[in-house]
Structure formats: structure tokens, C-alpha cells
């Protein structure tokens, strides 16, 4: 039986409530292509003295990292795309 098709799920910078502080993607914690579980820490953001780790949005594979380290990002910016198997109907 073939594998179910995968859907693409974005990892988006959330609203962090840090006002006008610039948010920098400081570190990728996983490489592109890595399998992850939902909730695994995948990227570190920094703003002022605050560091925030973002979790994987789904269990699957990190297909692409769309933003390089040391790049200033804003809430709503898509940082990466993950694949997740479609749920069986």
C-alpha cells in the first residue's frame, strides 16, 4: 500500500508581545531534511535579552529553511516548511 500524500505546514514567527524590539533568527536547532516530532525545538529567536525557542508545528520532516541565521524577522514571517503525512480518511 503506498504512503499517504504529505501536506506542507509552515513554521511562522508568532506575535511575541515584545513591542518594537527587532527579532533575530539566531540559531537553527535542526538542519533541513531532519525528521522531527511535533513540539521539538527547531529554531531560536532573540529579541533584546529574550530568547524564544519555536517548536516544530507537526511531526514530519523539515523540508526547507527559508530564513538564514542572523536575519531580522517579523511576526507572520514564514521561517520553514515541514511535511506531515495526511491523515487517513
N, C-alpha and C positions, 0 to 999 in steps of 0.2 A: 504494500500500500504506500503511495507517495506521501511525502511530508506535506502538511497543510501550508498554504502560502503564508508568507510573512508580511506584516504591516510595518510601516516606518513610524516611529514615535520620536518626536523632538524632545531635547532637553533644553528648557528655556530658563533664562535668568528670571527669578521671581522678583516681586516687589519686596525689597528687604527693609523698607522703612528707615533708610539711612539718609533721607533728605537729599541734598545736592552733592554728597560725597562721591567722588569718582569710584567706580567699582572696577577692579582689575582682575582678569582671569590670571591667577598667579601660578597655578600648577595643575596639570592633568595628572590624576592619580592612576589612570589606566591608559594603555596605548589603544589606538584604533585597532579594531579587529578582535578585541578581548571579549570573551563571554562574561556576562555579569548577572547577578541576581537583583531583583527589584530591591532598592534600598541600599545597595552597595555604594560607598562613596566613590565618585568618579572624577570630580573636579573641585578645586579650591578657589574661592573668590576672596579678594581682600578689599576692604574699604576703610581708610583711616587705620585704626588699630584693631578693627574687627575682621576675623576670618570666618568664612562660612563654607562648609563642605556641602555640595549638592549631591543628592543620591541619584542612582540610575532610576529612570521612570518606569522601567519594565525589566523583566528577566529576558535576556536575549544577548545580542552582540552589538558592540559599538561599531556602527558602520563607518561613520565619518566624524572627525572633529573639525568643526567649521571655523573655530576661532583659535588663534595661536596664543601661547602663554605671553604674559606681559601686555595684553591688549585691553584697553578700556572698553567696557561693555555697559549696556543699559538694561533695565528691566524690559523683558519681552524679546531680547536678543536670543536667537537660536544658537546654542553652543555646539550641539552634536545631534546626530541621528542614530537611533537604536532600532534594531529589528526585533520584532516579537512575533512568535507564531500566532496565527489566527486561532481563535477558539473554535473548537469543533461545534458544528450546529446540530 
